[in-house]
Amino acid sequence: MTQLLDTPARTLTPAPEATAARRRDALHWIAVHSLGVAAALFFTLPFVFVFLTSLMSDSQALSRDLIPHTWEWDNYRKVFDTPGFLTWWRNTLLYAGLGTILTVVSSVPVAYALAKFRFRGRNLALMLVISMMMLPPQVVVIPMYLFWAKQLDLSGTLWPLIVPMALGDAFSIFLLRQFLTTIPDEYVDAAKVDGCGDVRTLLKVVLPMAKPGIAAVALFQFFYAWNDYFGPQIYASENPGAWTLSYGLESFKGAHHTDWNLTMAATVLVMAPVILVFFFAQKAFVEGVTLTGVKG
């Protein structure tokens, strides 16, 4: 009777190999997630520092204190009340929004032609697109400025930055072309057999399947235009009414160089839209960037 009672107990006792395996799995989980948490903190803490400093008083900002004694939410109202700040917002939204739309609309047909059409000189055209990606913008800034400012008299506006986006962007064309090559040619051929022309095939078949790639290109362009400092400095610096947030923030920092809490509040307001856009669109963004390297 005693032996029968002892047998289940011995059966339930875990083997040394199983215990060691579970211990290794636990240590591996802790190691992997510890590195992930450390990396997340490494990238997150600067944003947390900027946000907390933006809510401090003038005397507490950049002191040893990390947590505000009093949460000065009124700092954000003071930033919005700064003359010209809302104008910088409007100009940045115009530049980033309209520029993104023009870039996507002008780049998709070119990428579609390079990905799905068979014509003489296609590889040469692709090489020209890639070579344009390697050309630094500083190389062509002088002739471009002379054209837009002297010939067309558009200096002091953002139009010299927006209008060229209607002619396509080399990086966007290349990225979209790489993504479109992942779409099987059978779909395009089937649409043409059903009587669709090239334009209708693009609109009805290719574009719905290319949404992740288009989203990635749109986000890249939006982030570039939103954070662009070089372009507005070249074309719009002489007209404060055409400044963007990136360029206006430099002026704001110069006017409030001792008010670090207000400078940090303005920085948060500049970063917030970009962070929110990426947060809500990160799935499509990551999928689009990942699939562009599958083939092609």
N, C-alpha and C positions, 0 to 999 in steps of 0.2 A: 504493500500500500504506500509506503514511504517513497519507494522508487518511482511509482506512478505519479506522485505529486511533484517530485523533483524534476521529472523529465521535461514538462513544459517550461519550467524556469530556465533550464539549460538551453532550451530551444530558442527562447526569447532573448538570450544574451547575445548582443551584437558581436560579430567576428572582428578581430583586430584589423583586418584589411578594410572592412566597411567603415569602421570608426576613423581610420586614417584617411580614407577617401573623403569622408564628410568633412574632416578637419581641413584637408587640402582645398576642398571646394569653398569652405567658409573663408579661409585665408585668401584665396584667389578673389572671391567676391569683395572682401574688404580692401584688397590692394587695388583692384580696378576702380571701385567706386571712390576710394580715397583720392586717387589721381584725378578722377572726374570732378569731385568736389573741389579739390585744390585748384584745378584749371578754371572751374566756374568762378571761384572766388577771385582768382587772379585777374579775370576779365571784368568781373562785376564790381569789385571794391572801388575802382576809380569813379564809376558812375554813382555809387552810393555816397562817396565822399563829396562829389560835386552837388548832389541833391541835398545832403545834410547841411553843407555850407551855405547853400542858397536859402535855407530857412533859419539862419542864424542872424543875430543882431550885428551891427557894425563893429562893436567892440569885441565880440566873440569870434568873428570870422578869422580863420587861419590861426587860431590859438591852439593850445594843446587839447582843448575840449573837442570830442568827436560827436557828441550829441548836443543839439541846441538846448539851451536853458529854457527859452521860450520859442515856440514855433511861429516864426515871422512869415506867415503866408502873405502878408501885405507886400513883401518884396516883389512878388510877381505882378501885383497891380502897379507898382512903381515902374517896373520895366515896361509894361504895356502903355503906361502914361508917357513914356519917353517920346519926344517928338520924332516922328519918322519911323518908329518901330513897326506900326501896323502897315505902313507903306512898304517897308522891307519885306514883310510877310506876303503882301499882295504880289509884289514883284517876283519873289521866290516861287510862289505857287504858279504864277504865269510862266515863268521860265522853265520850271521843272515839269509842270503838267503839260503845257503845250509842246514843249520840246520832246517829252516822252512820246506823246501821241504821234508827232511828225516823224520821229525816228522809227517807230514801229511800223507805221503805214508805208514809209518809203523803203524800209529795209526788207520787209517780208517778200515783196515780189522779186527783188534781186536774189535773195537767198533761195527762193523757190526755183528760179531759173537755173542757178548754179547747181542745185541739188538734183533736179528732175529732168532738165532739158539736156539733149545731146546736140551740141553744135560745135563748129570749128572755133577753136580759141577759148574754149571753156576753161581749160587748165591755166591758160595765160591770164584770163580774167580773174580767176581765183588767186593767182600769185600776185596780181596787182592789188587785190583787196588785202592780202596778207602784208604786202609791202607798205600799204598805207597805215596798217596797225603799228608798224615799226617806226613810223615817222613821228618824231617828237613835235608837239604843237608849237613849241618855241621856234622851230625852224621856219615856219610859214607865218608867224604872227605879224611880222612887219609888212609883207605884201598884202596880207588879209586886212590889216588895219588901214593901210593906204587905200585899199579898194572900198571898204565900207565907210570909212570916215571921210576920205577926201573925194572919192568919186560919187558916192551915194549920200553923203552928208548924214549918216546915221550915228555919228558919235554922240555919246551921252544917252544912248538907249540900249535896250537889251536885244533889239532885233538883229544885230550882227551875230548874236549867239544863237538865236532861235531859228532864223531863216535857213542857215546851212543844214540844220537837222532835217529839213524836208528833202534833202538830197541824199539821205542815207548815211549810215555810220559804219565804218569798216569793221569794228569789233562786233557790232550787232549783226551785220550781214554774215560774218564768219560763224558766230555762235548759232544763229538760226539755220544756216546752211548745214552745220554739223548735226543739228537736231533733226532737220527734215530728211537727212539721209537715213535716219532710223525708221522712217515710215516706209513700209514695203511699197514697191512700185506697182504691185498688183492692184492696190486700191486706186491709184491714179489711172491705170490702164482700164480698170472696170468702169470708172466714171466716164472715161472717154468713149468706151464702147456703148454706154447708155446714152450718148449724145451730148455730153457736157463738153464745153470748150475749156480752154486753159484757165480763163478767169473764173468760170463757174466751178471748175474742179478745185481751184485754189480756195474759193470762198466756202464751198459746200462740203468738201472732203478733207482738204489738207489743214485748213485753219482749225476746225474742231479738234483734230488730232494733235495739233501743235500748240495747244494752250499752255502746257508747262514751259516750253521753250520761249514762247512769246512773253509769258509772265516773268521769266528770268531776265530777258532782254529789257523789258519795261522797268524792272526794279533796278537793274544796273544803271540804266540811263537816268532814272529818277534820282537815285542816290548821287550820281555824278553831278547832275545839274543842281541839286539841292546844296551840295557841299562845295560847288565850284567857287573858287576865290580868284583864280587867275583871270578868267574871262571878264567878269564884272569889273575887275581892277583896270583892265586894259580899255574897255569900251565905255563903262558907265561911271568911272570915278569922278568925272567932272560935273556930274549931275546927281545930287543927293536924292532926287526924286526917283531915280532909276536904280538905286542900290538894292542889293539882295541881302539876306540875313547874314551870309558868310562874310560879306564885305562890311556891312553895317555893324556887325559884332566887333570888328576891329576898332571902328570909331567909338562904339559904346564903351569898350574897354579903356580907350584913351581918355574918355570923359569921366569915367568912374574907376580910375586906376587904384584908388584907395578904398572903394566900396566893393570889396571882393564878394560880399554876399549878393549884391545886385548883379555883378558880373557872372557869378555862378548861376543865378536865376535866369539870366538871359541865355546862358549856355544850355541850360536844361530845356528852355523853350525852343531852342534851335534843334536840339537833338531829339526831342520827343516825337515829332512826326515821323522821322526816319525809323526810330525804334518801333513805333506802333505799326507802321506799314510793313516792316520786316516781320514783326511778330504775327500778324494776321496772314501774311502771304509766304511764310517761310516754307511751307510744305510744297507749294508750286515752285518756289524758287530753287529749293534743293533738288527736286525732281528734274527740273529743267536743266540745271547745271550738270547733274549726274548723267542724264541720258545723252547729252551732247558728245560725250566721249565714248559711246558704245561702238560706233563704227564710223567710217568715212575718212 
